[in-house]
Amino acid sequence: MNISYKKLWIKLIEKDIKKSDLRKLTGLSTGTITRLNKNEPVSIAVLLTLCELLSCDIGDICSAIVDDDTIESNLQI
């Protein structure tokens, strides 16, 4: 299973917030922004910080994506 932050980037566009502004507004490190860009896991604290800034729920900024490997391994059980 993987994570996608596509909803986060859409929400930022809707609110006219640039990624550099997001970093400044939240105090997140450039490494954390990079992990978000690469759809890599980040802590719940980071997600809650983003939700607080954007006045939204965690499900509004990220999604769990089932990958083909997970489906295949579940079929073999």
N, C-alpha and C positions, 0 to 999 in steps of 0.2 A: 504494500500500500504506500502511496506517495501523497505529498501535499502540494496543492496549487494555491498561489496567492493572486491568481488572475483577478478575482473579485476585488482585492485590495487596490490594484492598479486602476481598475475601472472606477472605483469609488474616488480615488485621488483625482482622476481626470474630471469626474463630475463636480468635485469641489474645487477644481482648479489649483491643486496643490502639487508642486513639483517634488521629485524624490529628494532633492537637496533641501527643500523647505521642510519636508517630512522629518529629515534627520535633525534639523535645527529645532523644530517644534517639539520633538520627542526626546532629544538627547541620545538617540540610538547611535551606536558606533557605525562607522562605514562598513565594518565587517558584517554587522547584523543586516544592514541594508543589502549588502552583497548576497548574503544567504537568502534573503527574501527574493532577490532578483533571480537566483538560481533554483528557486522552489525547494530549498533545503529547510529542514526543521529548525525552528527557533523556540525559545521558551514561552511558556504560557504568560509569563510576566510581560514579555515583548508584545504578544498578541493583545493582552489587556491594555497595555499602554496605547497601542494603536486604536483599539476600540474606544477608549476614553476620549482620545483626540477627535475621532470621527463620529462619536456618539452612535455607536452601532454594536452589534453582537458579533462574537467570533465567527459565526457562520456567514456573516456578511462580508468577511474579508479573506476567508480561506475555505478550501474544500479538500476532502479526502478523496483521492483518486485510486481506484483499484487498477493495478497493472496486470498485464497478461500472465506474469510469473505467479502471482497470487491465485489467479483463477485456475491455472494449470495444476498448482500444488493442491488446491482444494478439491479438484476433480479426482485426483489420485487417492484421496483418503477414503 
